[in-house]
Amino acid sequence: MIDTHAHLDMSEFDNDRTQVFDAMHQNGITSAILPGVSVDQWQKQIEIAQQFDCYFSLGIHPWFVPEDIDAAIIKLSGMLQQHSNNKRLVAVGECGLDKLHYWSDKQLLLLEKQLSLAQAYQLPVILHAVKAHQQLLTMLACFKLTKGGVVHGFYGNTDIAKRYISLGFKLGIGALILNPSAKKLRETVVNLPLEHFLIETDSPSMPPFDHPQSRNTPLILPRVVSEIAFLKKKSTVCILEQLNKNALQLFEL
């Protein structure tokens, strides 16, 4: 298994990061992608990806819109250029739109500039989308990104999912799928072919509904895979094979 979205560079893992990675490997979770969130975090992220033999993306999350967007984008472009031959760099992001946190037009400007970099460096994007699907879809339709990407933490209905898929995007499925109340998402997973999905955790955030106060880790992935297998009425082995293939294909791992 590959956790395609885990913030294992965050401070919540500083005390036991080695133990978490050891436990991941013991449970068949062979690697992870560490998404970028802010300029200040990139270096730590890259060092941890190197230390623990996993992947990373570079980007600026909509919660961390910088005061000087142009200066931050110049830094991001420089880092993408610097690591253009680094096999661990697999995407631009996490970037996107979030209407529930610090919403302003600056989020739109920051995202536009990051999508331009994704196209320029021929990398997929990792997208954060909260209450902003229409604006995000409109923007993606304009950019027509060659390498596509993933809408991480997807929670929408089948129609929204199909619109992202038509633009070359996959949908990241995490612990929300375990919640029987997440009817839209569960129906989307049932209705659409498996090749459109990736598995992720968003660790340390987004813990499962039955442990809402816990720190989330990639160790939840086997439960996510089992639930998808249950919903699709297929074997876990079959589901896992396709999900791994999806990640390898999108991120060219």
Helices and strands as residue ranges (DSSP letters): E 2-3, G 11-13, H 17-26, E 31-34, G 39-41, H 42-51, E 55-58, G 62-64, H 69-82, E 89-98, H 105-120, E 125-130, H 133-143, E 149-152, H 158-166, E 169-173, G 175-178, H 183-191, G 194-196, E 197-199, G 218-220, H 221-232, H 236-251
